[in-house]
Structure formats: C-alpha cells, structure tokens
C-alpha cells in the first residue's frame, strides 16, 4: 500500500485488517478544517482496497446492496476491518464491517457489495 493512502495497514490476520488513519493526510485539510472526518466514499475505498489484497487483484465496485455509515472515521483512528467474501463467477460478494480496533461494537461502517 502506497504512501498517498489515507491509512496504514498495521496488521492482517486472514480477512481481518488492523488499520490506522493517517493524521496529516491532505483530505483532512478540506474535509473539514477544525473538524476533520473521513469522506464516506474513502471509507468504502478502504474496504475495496483490502478485498483487493485478499484476492491479489484490483477490484472495483459493481453494485452496493447496502451501505450504512454508523459513525464518523477521524484522523488517528485505529480500526478493525472484517471482511466476509464469496466468489460468484467473476465477481466477489463482500460483507465488510469497520469498527474501532479495541471495541467491535463501536461500528463505523457496514457494507454489502459486489466487486469485480
């Protein structure tokens, strides 16, 4: 994962990723000054990027069945991303749950999507 990313992958255990949001990423300068939060689309991108790592190929969203932004993701947050994936033909069906790294009940994102 490159240095322009919004987050670092601190650890991976199978389909579970420990992530840390970068404090000084440029996106936080405009979204929003004084109250920085991670744009929802970039939160979804993190799930897609991690699924791409699992499948060792670049994946793209085909459809999003359900996407629920439960709480804000902020700079410096340490998060746990748990993925459940299933290959269906050429596609990957993914369920993603993003939560605080130390409390899986502190949900940030729930996502069900198809990628290819």
ZIMOWO-V106696 format. One record per residue. N is the residue number from 1. RES is the residue in one small letter. SS is DSSP state (A for helix, B for strand, O for the rest). PHI is phi as a letter, one per 20 degrees, with the letter a starting at -180 (999 if undefined). D_FIRST is the distance of its C-alpha to the first C-alpha in whole Angstrom. Layout:
n=N res=RES ss=SS phi=PHI d_first=D_FIRST
n=N res=RES ss=SS phi=PHI d_first=D_FIRST
This chain:
n=1 res=x ss=O phi=999 d_first=0
n=2 res=x ss=O phi=e d_first=4
n=3 res=x ss=O phi=f d_first=7
n=4 res=x ss=O phi=e d_first=9
n=5 res=x ss=O phi=f d_first=7
n=6 res=x ss=O phi=f d_first=10
n=7 res=x ss=B phi=b d_first=9
n=8 res=x ss=B phi=d d_first=8
n=9 res=x ss=B phi=e d_first=8
n=10 res=x ss=B phi=e d_first=11
n=11 res=x ss=B phi=a d_first=12
n=12 res=x ss=B phi=c d_first=13
n=13 res=x ss=B phi=c d_first=16
n=14 res=x ss=O phi=m d_first=17
n=15 res=x ss=O phi=d d_first=16
n=16 res=x ss=B phi=d d_first=16
n=17 res=x ss=B phi=c d_first=13
n=18 res=x ss=B phi=e d_first=14
n=19 res=x ss=B phi=c d_first=12
n=20 res=x ss=B phi=c d_first=13
n=21 res=x ss=B phi=f d_first=13
n=22 res=x ss=O phi=f d_first=13
n=23 res=x ss=O phi=f d_first=17
n=24 res=x ss=O phi=d d_first=17
n=25 res=x ss=O phi=f d_first=15
n=26 res=x ss=O phi=g d_first=17
n=27 res=x ss=A phi=f d_first=17
n=28 res=x ss=A phi=f d_first=19
n=29 res=x ss=A phi=f d_first=22
n=30 res=x ss=A phi=d d_first=23
n=31 res=x ss=O phi=c d_first=23
n=32 res=x ss=O phi=c d_first=25
n=33 res=x ss=O phi=g d_first=26
n=34 res=x ss=O phi=n d_first=28
n=35 res=x ss=O phi=b d_first=26
n=36 res=x ss=O phi=f d_first=23
n=37 res=x ss=O phi=c d_first=21
n=38 res=x ss=O phi=e d_first=18
n=39 res=x ss=O phi=g d_first=19
n=40 res=x ss=A phi=g d_first=20
n=41 res=x ss=A phi=f d_first=18
n=42 res=x ss=A phi=f d_first=15
n=43 res=x ss=A phi=f d_first=15
n=44 res=x ss=A phi=f d_first=16
n=45 res=x ss=A phi=f d_first=13
n=46 res=x ss=A phi=g d_first=11
n=47 res=x ss=A phi=f d_first=13
n=48 res=x ss=A phi=f d_first=13
n=49 res=x ss=A phi=f d_first=9
n=50 res=x ss=A phi=f d_first=10
n=51 res=x ss=A phi=f d_first=13
n=52 res=x ss=A phi=f d_first=11
n=53 res=x ss=A phi=f d_first=9
n=54 res=x ss=A phi=g d_first=13
n=55 res=x ss=A phi=e d_first=15
n=56 res=x ss=O phi=l d_first=12
n=57 res=x ss=O phi=a d_first=13
n=58 res=x ss=O phi=f d_first=12
n=59 res=x ss=O phi=d d_first=14
n=60 res=x ss=O phi=c d_first=16
n=61 res=x ss=B phi=f d_first=19
n=62 res=x ss=B phi=d d_first=23
n=63 res=x ss=B phi=b d_first=24
n=64 res=x ss=B phi=d d_first=24
n=65 res=x ss=B phi=f d_first=27
n=66 res=x ss=B phi=b d_first=26
n=67 res=x ss=B phi=b d_first=24
n=68 res=x ss=B phi=c d_first=26
n=69 res=x ss=B phi=e d_first=24
n=70 res=x ss=O phi=e d_first=26
n=71 res=x ss=O phi=b d_first=25
n=72 res=x ss=O phi=f d_first=23
n=73 res=x ss=O phi=d d_first=19
n=74 res=x ss=O phi=c d_first=20
n=75 res=x ss=O phi=g d_first=18
n=76 res=x ss=O phi=n d_first=18
n=77 res=x ss=O phi=f d_first=18
n=78 res=x ss=B phi=d d_first=17
n=79 res=x ss=B phi=c d_first=16
n=80 res=x ss=B phi=d d_first=17
n=81 res=x ss=B phi=d d_first=16
n=82 res=x ss=B phi=d d_first=18
n=83 res=x ss=B phi=d d_first=18
n=84 res=x ss=B phi=d d_first=21
n=85 res=x ss=B phi=c d_first=21
n=86 res=x ss=B phi=b d_first=23
n=87 res=x ss=B phi=e d_first=23
n=88 res=x ss=B phi=c d_first=26
n=89 res=x ss=O phi=m d_first=27
n=90 res=x ss=O phi=e d_first=24
n=91 res=x ss=B phi=e d_first=23
n=92 res=x ss=B phi=c d_first=21
n=93 res=x ss=B phi=e d_first=22
n=94 res=x ss=B phi=c d_first=20
n=95 res=x ss=B phi=d d_first=22
n=96 res=x ss=B phi=c d_first=19
n=97 res=x ss=B phi=c d_first=20
n=98 res=x ss=B phi=d d_first=19
n=99 res=x ss=B phi=b d_first=21
n=100 res=x ss=B phi=f d_first=21
n=101 res=x ss=O phi=f d_first=20
n=102 res=x ss=O phi=d d_first=23
n=103 res=x ss=B phi=b d_first=25
n=104 res=x ss=B phi=f d_first=24
n=105 res=x ss=B phi=e d_first=27
n=106 res=x ss=B phi=e d_first=26
n=107 res=x ss=B phi=f d_first=24
n=108 res=x ss=B phi=d d_first=22
n=109 res=x ss=B phi=b d_first=21
n=110 res=x ss=B phi=c d_first=23
n=111 res=x ss=B phi=b d_first=22
n=112 res=x ss=B phi=c d_first=23
n=113 res=x ss=B phi=b d_first=22
n=114 res=x ss=B phi=d d_first=22
n=115 res=x ss=B phi=c d_first=19
n=116 res=x ss=O phi=b d_first=20
